[in-house]
């Protein structure tokens, strides 16, 4: 039985992520996989491939691909995702076993696994938040167990540095875990300062090592441009997280009552609550503030809210579970338990419905994309250059083409505050010297030749008319796939195949 519960968590993670094996990588995950492929080819992120994420996920993919070179790069990313989600669930199980019963610990760990690996949030795996779960969870385990010494301080700092190098969304969690480790009842100011310095030094060393690598490979300037300037412009165009709040309520609302019960217990007896509970509260509050600042709340952002919410929920409901198990619960406790179970069941049902809709949508988009990738493989030499007018990085992975001028998606050219006539002119100058072999138009708020079927987006900025003119003068439409908004139009250079 001791092995069955942990193994079942691993199996659950694999089962929940299994749609990724059938529908393929999500658009974001495909970018990170592609970056890993390009790294192994000797090319650098930012300098040779545009993206606005820190380099950790690219390195994770490249490392996995180097270990498993015989596997398709996406399947490598999927396996790494299973390992990260399963590892996080196992850490939750180990931590909860210290405060609740074994079946409760397993059940709540399974809830955490479902929240982190379900298609609604994980989209089949490969996302930065998915990879970041592993180092964050390991850091949480170090904080929640003994002993407390300098080596552990360095370990906590290094793991938090790795997590932030994978996903910037980890910064609130890293702050909560780092300070939660440093602050301790009975510690002297010297002890606290020493832990803060050790955690900060280890975390900074990880980040500085990555920075030195970018400087040494002449990618630092491009990294600043994409990580700072583009992200600032991208944040400024956010519609605000309010539009996605209903989804967050559907996903996390089922745990609201257990979390409230733990918060009430902590308020009544602050000294009776341990470090992990207070870290979880700080994590949730800090993350909510971060997302409000970013102005966006995509479903996959909720992955990083799963560990603290599950920890608080398990601890909050444990006294009620014990009372019900011993048949000493008052009627009010029984009623509260019934309401909590009902709300949780409704939340699970709604999450499954929304997740199935997302899966169906991804499957519909994959048809035209798969046909296009197959056509590219059959009609163009391997390594032909491609520019996707829109966002479908899977075409590079599945079609064997390379991004023209490093652009994996069109957003840098149309984002207000970042896209400009100068950037458009630079792209056009590069194309005049080395035009891409193919241009594929997919559905986009700033279309190439197709009418805009998205209804337009006031947050985009269109300076691309000179590029359209170049395409019309030098390219011909070779073939189209799909219909409606799920279409791919393939343009090839005149004189090409």
RABEL-V924487 format. One record per helix or strand of 3 or more residues. SS is the DSSP state (a for helix, b for strand). FROM is the first residue (numbers start at 1). TO is the last residue. Records with the same first field share a line. If there is no record, write none. Layout:
SS = FROM-TO  FROM-TO
This chain:
a = 2-17  19-23  27-40  56-67  73-96  102-117  119-122  128-144  150-166  168-182  189-216  220-236  241-268  270-272  275-294  299-325  331-379  394-399  404-406  411-414  421-433  465-474
b = 385-389  438-441  475-483  486-493
